Each structure stands twice: as structure tokens, then as C-alpha cells.
Amino acid sequence: MTSPSFKSEIIDEQYRRKYPSWGDPELAVTVTLRGKDISAYQFTCKPEKSESDSGNVTYAQWYVQTPDDTVGKPYPDSGMENEK
């Protein structure tokens, strides 16, 4: 999600091709881990205007939400390094 190719491969190549007039999407990715307990994490991101290119948007700040924390925290966060 934070790789340079994410925007070009997912947003530009798939979303914009299918929905060209819908504008810049807000993104949500849900990851479910199954094991002894089931855990679900939702990663969300809103488009932000690029400071260097006013016609471009970036998806730089992601947030992770859990069932115990529906507000979410910035991701990646140095305090979460061992939880990734």
C-alpha cells in the first residue's frame, strides 16, 4: 500500500480505467488474520493534493483500525514496528 507502484498499479491502471469520471477514491483495505483468534485490520487512506504537482494526488498517509480502535492510528507508525 505504501510502495511507489501501488498508485500506478491499483489506482491508475485499474480504478481510473473502470471509473474514469469518479474522481479520486478514498481507499479501504481489510486484512483478516485467521488462527486461534480472528483479527481484522482495516487500512484507510484519503487522497491528498500533491504539493509538488497540483494536478496530482498522493496516497501517503494510511490509518489502521482494529475492532478495539475504530478511530485508527497512522500507519506505518514507529511504535507499531513489531506489530506489523
C-alpha positions in Angstrom: 0.0 0.0 0.0 2.9 2.4 0.7 5.0 1.3 -2.3 5.5 3.7 -5.2 3.8 1.2 -7.6 0.6 1.0 -5.6 -0.9 4.2 -7.0 0.1 3.4 -10.6 -1.0 -0.3 -10.5 -4.2 -0.1 -8.5 -5.5 3.5 -8.8 -4.3 4.5 -12.3 -4.4 1.1 -14.1 -7.5 -0.5 -12.5 -9.8 2.1 -10.9 -9.4 5.0 -13.3 -9.7 2.7 -16.3 -13.0 1.3 -15.0 -14.4 4.5 -13.4 -12.8 7.4 -15.3 -15.3 10.1 -14.2 -15.5 9.2 -10.5 -12.5 11.3 -9.3 -10.0 10.3 -6.7 -11.2 7.4 -4.5 -10.9 7.0 -0.8 -9.3 3.7 -0.2 -10.0 0.9 2.4 -8.3 -2.4 2.5 -9.4 -5.0 5.0 -7.0 -7.7 6.2 -8.3 -10.7 8.2 -5.9 -12.9 10.1 -7.2 -16.4 11.0 -5.7 -18.6 13.6 -6.5 -19.2 17.2 -8.3 -15.9 17.2 -9.7 -14.0 14.2 -8.4 -10.4 13.9 -9.4 -7.8 11.3 -7.5 -4.7 10.4 -8.8 -2.0 8.1 -6.3 0.3 6.4 -7.8 3.5 5.1 -6.5 6.4 3.1 -7.9 9.6 1.6 -6.4 11.3 -1.5 -4.3 14.4 -0.8 -3.2 17.0 -3.4 0.5 16.8 -4.2 2.5 19.8 -3.0 4.9 19.4 -5.9 2.3 18.7 -8.7 -1.1 20.4 -8.1 -2.7 18.2 -10.8 -1.7 15.0 -9.0 -2.9 13.3 -5.8 -1.0 11.2 -3.4 -2.0 8.4 -1.0 0.7 8.9 1.6 -1.0 8.8 5.0 -2.7 5.5 5.8 -4.5 4.7 9.0 -5.1 1.3 10.6 -8.2 0.5 12.5 -9.0 -2.6 14.7 -12.2 -3.7 16.4 -10.8 -2.2 19.6 -9.7 1.1 18.0 -12.2 2.3 15.4 -10.7 5.8 15.2 -7.4 4.4 13.9 -3.7 5.2 14.1 -1.3 6.4 11.4 0.4 3.6 9.6 3.2 2.9 9.4 4.0 4.1 12.9 7.3 3.6 14.6 5.5 2.4 17.7 3.8 -0.4 15.7 7.0 -1.8 14.2 6.8 -5.1 16.0 3.0 -5.4 15.3 3.3 -5.4 11.5 
